[in-house]
Amino acid sequence: MCERIILLRIIAYIYVWLQHSTKNSIHKNKNMKLTFLTIKYAFFVFTTLAITIPKSVVAQDYFNLNELMNLSTSEFSNVYDIADLANQQGYYANELQGTYKDNYGNELSFYKYEGTVYIDYKIKATANAIALFKSDIEDKTYFMFNSNDGKTKYYRSPNGRFSFSIVETKLTWEFTVSENKKGDPSPAYAFEKNKIEVNSYTTYSNIFIKKGDKVYLKATGAIKYGPLAGSGGPEGIDGYEFYSANANFKHGSLLGKIGEDGNWFLIGSYKTFIANDSGKLFLMVNDADPSNNEGSFYIEYGINNEIKPD
């Protein structure tokens, strides 16, 4: 808005100067008068275009995936802050938590549910927009593909902190981004037969264990626990118990339990046991605040006659 006011003032000053110069040219020859009149006409056309073109020609200001993630974080969960940023990028709404629209048919909306901010972003499926967001989606530093139910594609950030979905149609692409909290339901990622990936936000696997099953678990990989604690493997690291989700085990260690109401046990780098109960294998990286963690653990598992990890 300020830039538009400055532009109009400059136009006004130039117009006054041209008006004055045209009057003075009357006392000179006709050719000079004609020249000034031509300049005035050209300047009028230019200024008209300068005022009206921005809504249809100036490059659109999209929110990229990194910006959408930042908007959904607990550090940025004040709805007034989100509204201010939307305004700065040319999106406006009639009410605070309404739908923010730009001049090109793109829409940003957000809502808060049980402390989590959900960001919805719908864009027109133009060639430029698709190219821009495909580049972001294919960048594994943003999101990794999780699943596809035929209509919606689901992604997650590499450390598990953010969840992201996209619905694509011929006319629009619609994104939903949210920040996961420690303890929110988050499945382990099955990347090969009998192999799963566990990040700092993982809470359960789709491995179902029956009472009496002989279970083999072998874990590898490393997780970086923020800038101070350093990195550690599935056995965990010494110290930092204050930041652990379960003080009975080392910070950052890989824990498991059978069924939602089961007791936690250390998986560490290797675990074999006879199951005393039936249920899903629940998993946890023992860190109460994993928001700045990086990395994953990789579990190879076998049950009874299935493959036994080396």
N, C-alpha and C positions, 0 to 999 in steps of 0.2 A: 504493500500500500504506500509506504514512504517513497519507494522508487517511482511509483506512478505520479505522485505529487511533484517530485523534483522534475520529472520529465515534462509535466504540464507547465511548470514555471519557466523552464528553459524555452519551451515552444512559445510561450507568451512573450518573453523577452525578444526572441528572434522575430516574431510577428510584428511587434511594435517597431523594431528597427527597420524591417522591410516596408512597413507602412510609411514611416518617416522618409525613407530613401525614395520611395515611389513619388511622394509629393514633391520632393526636391528635384526629381528628374523631370518634372513638368517644365521647369525653367530651362531645361537643356533640350537636346534633340529628341525626336520622336523614337528613334531606334533604341536609345537608352531607356526611355519610358517603357517601350515594349519588352525590353529585356527584363526589367524589374517586375513587370506584370506576369511574365512567364515564370520567373522564379517564385513569385508569390503563389501562383496557381500550383506549381509543382510542390511547393512546401505544404500547401493546404492538403493535397492528395496524400503526401507522405505522412503528415501528422494524423490524418484520419485513419490511415492504415496502421500506424504505430499504436493507436489507442485501441483499435478493434481486433487486430491480429492475435495478440497474446492468448486469447481464449481458445483459438483453434489451431495455431501453428507452433507456438512455443513448446519445446520438448516437455513431455509429461514427467512429473516427479513421482516415480513409483517408490513404495516402501520395499526394500529388498528383504530377503529372509532373515538376515542378521538383525535388521532393524525391528522386524516383527517379533523375533525372539526377545530382544531387549525390552520391547513394550510389555511383554507378558511376564517379565521377571518381578519378583517380590520387591526388588529395589526400585522398580518403576511402576508400582501398582496404584499410585495415586491417579484417579481418573482425570483430575485437572491437568496433570502433567501430560497424560496421553492426549487429551483434547488440545493442549497448547501445541504439542508437536504436530498433530494432525493439521491444525491451522497453519503452522509454518510451512507445511508442504502442500498447501492449497486445498485442503479438505475441510468442509464446513458442515455443521449440523444445526438444526433448530433447537435442539436440547442437548444437555451435557452428555448423556449416554445414548444418544440417538445414532442414526446412520450418517457418517461423515462422507460427503460426496465431493469429487472434484469436477472440473468442467468437461471431463472426457468420459463420464459414465462409470468410473471406478469408485468403489465404496469400501469404507473402513468402518467396522463397528466393534464394540467390545462389551463384555459383561463380566461381572465378578460373581463366582459361586463358591461358597465355602472357602474363601481365602485365595482361590485361584482365579487369575485373570485369563479370559479366553479372548483371543484376537481373531476376528473374522475379516478377511480381506478378499473382495471380489473384483476382478479386473476383466476388462474386455479382452477377448482372446485375439488380439492383433498379432501380426507376425513379429513385430518388435518385442512385444510383451512376452510372447512365448519363448523367443530366443533368449531374452534376459533371464527368465525364471528357470528355463531348462538348464542354463549354465550354472545357476545357483544350486539346483537340485542335484546335478551330477557332480558337484563339488563335495567330496566326502567329508570335508571339514565342517560342512553345515549339517547334513542329514544322511542317514543310512536307511535304505529301504527295509521296511519291516514286513508288510503284507499288502494284499490287494483283495478286496471282497467283490470285485467285478465292477463296482461303481466308484468306490473311494480307495485311494492309495494312501497307505500309512507309512510314516517315516519317524525316525527318532534321531536325536543328536548323538554323536559317537559316545559321549559320557552318560547318556540316558537322561540328561536333565530336561530336555525339551521333547515334546511330542508334536507331530505335525501331520496334517492330512490335507489331501487335495482332491477336489471333484472337478473333472474336466468335461466341458461340453463344447459344442461347436462355437458358441457365442461367448462363454465366460469360463474363467478358471477361478475356483473359490478355495482359499486357503484358511485353515484353522490352526492356530499355534497356541500352545499352552506350556507352562512350566510345571514339571512334575515335582511333587514334594516327597521327601523320604517317607516310605511306607505306603505311598499310592500304589495300587495294583499295577505292576509292570512285569511282563513275562520275560524270561530268558529267551534269547534269540537262537533258534536251532539253525545252524549254518551247514551242517552235514549230518548224516545218519549217526546217531549216538554221540553227537557233539553239540554243545550249547555254549553260548557266550553270556557271561554275567557281568554287568556293569554295576556302578555304585548305586543305581536306583532299582535294580532288579529285586523283585519280591518273591517270585515263584517260577516254577518250570511247568511244562506239560508232561513231565515224567510221573506216571502213576505207579506207586509201589504198593504191593500187597503184603500183608502180614506173612512172615516166613520167607519172603524173598531174600536172596543173597545179593547185595548191592555193592558194586565196585565204582568208585569215583576217583578220578585223577585230574588234578587242576594245575594249569600252568598260567603264565602271563604275569603282568605287573600293573599296578595302579599307582599313579602319582597323587599323593594326598595333600594337595595345595602346595604353596610356595615354601613352607617351613618344614613340614614333616618328612618330605622326600618321598621315595617310592618304596613299595613293598610287594611281596608275592602273596600267595594264598595263606601262608602261615601268619601273616600280619607283622607288625613292627613293635619294638619296645617303646614304652612311653605313650603319651597323648591319650591315656585312658579317659581323661575328662571329656574327650571329643568322641568317644566310642558310643555306639548305640547300645551295646551290652558290655558292661564292665567286667564280666566274668571271662572275657576272651581278649586277646591282643587287639590293639587298634588296627583296623583294616583287614583283619583275618576273614576268610571265607567260611560262613556258617550255613548250616542246613537244619531242617526239621521236617518231620513227616506230618502232614496235615496242618491246618491253620492253628490248631490248639496244641500242637506238639511242643516238645522242649528243644531248644537250640543245642546243637552239637558242632564241634569243630570239624570241618571237612579238611581244611588245610590243603597240602599238596596231594595227599592221598588218604582215602578212607574206604574201608571195607567193613560191612556189618550185615547182620541178619535183622530184618525189619520186625519190630515188635508191634507195629500198627500198620494200618492201611491208609493211604491218602496220597495227595500230590506232594512232590518234593518242593518245599519252600526254601528259598535261598536269600542270603543277605551278606553284603560287604559291611563289615562292622565299623561304620563311620556315620555319626549322627547328622553331620552336615557335609554332604558330598558335592555341594554346588560348584566347587572349584577343582574337583577331581578330574583326572584324565586316565584313560586306559581301561582294560577289561581283564577278567579271568576267563579261561577257556576250559570247560569241563568235558572230559571224555568219560562216558559211563557205560556200565554193563549190568544187566539184571539176569540172574540165573544162567541160562545157557546162551545169553547174548554175549557179544564181544567183551572180553575182559581187557581193560586197558593194560598196556605194557608196564 
